[in-house]
C-alpha cells in the first residue's frame, strides 16, 4: 500500500526534526530544502542525496519510489551528511571535496571507501531505530484503543 502524499510529507518532517535533534544540529542556523524525485535512482544511482548550496543552505533529494521503512533510513543517512556540512566536517568547494580538512578526489576514491559515507552508515541505523521505536509504540497504543472500542 502506497503512502498518501500528506502522510509522507509529515513523516519526512518528523524524521528531519528528530534526527536534527539527535545529531545536535537542531540549534544550528541553516535552511534545508527537501525534494522528492522518482528519477534519482536512475540519475544518481542512490535513493537519496544531500548537497550544500551555500554555507547555510542545503538540499536533500529523496526517491519517491521507496517504501516507508527505506525512506526513514535514507533520511537518517542524508541527515548525517547535512550535519557534516553544517559542522564543517564535509565541504565541497567547486569540484573538490574535503573531509575533516583532508582533500579527496571523489572520482578517484570508490564511493564505498568515502569516510563521510562510513560516518553516515554508522549512524543511520541508530537514528532510524529511534523512529521505528516511536512508530511501534504509537501502533501499540492504536491497537489497544481499537480493542477497547
N, C-alpha and C positions, 0 to 999 in steps of 0.2 A: 504494500500500500504506500502510495506516494504522499509525502508531507505537503500540507497546504502551504502556500507561499507565505502567508501571515505567520504561521507557526514556525516555519523555517527562519524567518526574519527574527522572531522573538528568541529562538534557540541560539542563533548566531550572536545576537546582542548579549544574551545572558552569559554565554561562554566567554565572550570577549571581556565582559565586566569581571567575571570571576577569575579568569586567567590573568588579567592585568593586575588584580589584587594579589594573587598568588605569586606572581613574578615581581611584585613590588614596583610596578610602573604605573599604578593607578593614580599616583600623585604627580607624575611627570606631565609636563605641558607639551602635548602633541595632538595631532589630528590623524585619525585613521579612517580611510575611506575603503569600504568593502564592496566588492563587485562579485556577482555570480556569472559564470561563463560555462556554457555547455561544451565549448571548444578547447578549454585549457589543456586537457589531456592530450589532444591531438597536436596542439601548437607547442606546449612546453614539456609534455611527457610527464606531467605531475597533476595531482588533484588540488594543489594549492600553490600559491606563490605570494611572497611578501617582498615589497620593494620600497626603498626610500625615494621620495620625490625631492624633499629638502630635509634639513636637519630636524624639522618638527612636523613633517607631513609624510605619511606613509600610506601605501595601498596594500590591500590584501585581495587576491582573486581566489575564489573558491569554485570548484567544479559544482555545477548544478545537477550533475548526474550521479552523485554518490548518496548512499543511504545515510540515515541519521547517525548511526554509530561511527561510520567513517568520517562524516562531516565534523563531528566533535573532535576526533583525533587530528584531523587536518587543521582545524582552527587552533588546537593546542600547539601543534608543531609550528605553524606560522606565527603564533603569538610569541613563541620563543625568539623567532627572528626579529619581530617588532621590538622585543626587549633588547636584543643585541644591538639593533640600530639606535634605540633610544638611549642606551647606556654607553654608546660609542665603542662597543666591543667589535662590532662589524660595521665596516664603512665601505661604501662604493664611491670611488672618485673616478668619474669617467668610466673607462673600461677596466679600471683596476679595482681589486678587492683587497681590503686589509682586515685581518682578524687579529685582535689583541696587538695591534701595531705592526704585525708582520704582513708583508705584501704577498699575495697569492695570485698566480695567473690561473684563473678558473679553467680555462681551456686546456691547461697542461696538467691539472690535477683531477683525477676521477671524482665525480660527484660524491661517491660513497666514502671518499677519503677527506672531504672538506671538514675541517674541525668544527665549523659552525653548524654543520649538519649533525655531527656527532652530539653536540650540545643539545640541539633541538630534539633528536631522537631520544636522548637520555631523559628528557623532561616531559615529552608528550604523553607517555603512558601514565605517569604520576598525575599530570594535570587532568587528562580525560577521565581518570578514575574518580576524581573529585566530582565531576558532573554526573557520571554513571551512578555514584553513590546517592547523590541528591535525587536523581530521577527514580532510583529504586525505592527510596523512602517515600517519595510522592506517590508512586504506583501502589505501594503497600497501603498508604492512607486511603487512596481512592478505592482499592479493592475492599477494605474494611467498611468504608461508607456504603458501598454497593450491597454488601451482605446484610447490613443493618436495615436497608430500605426494602 
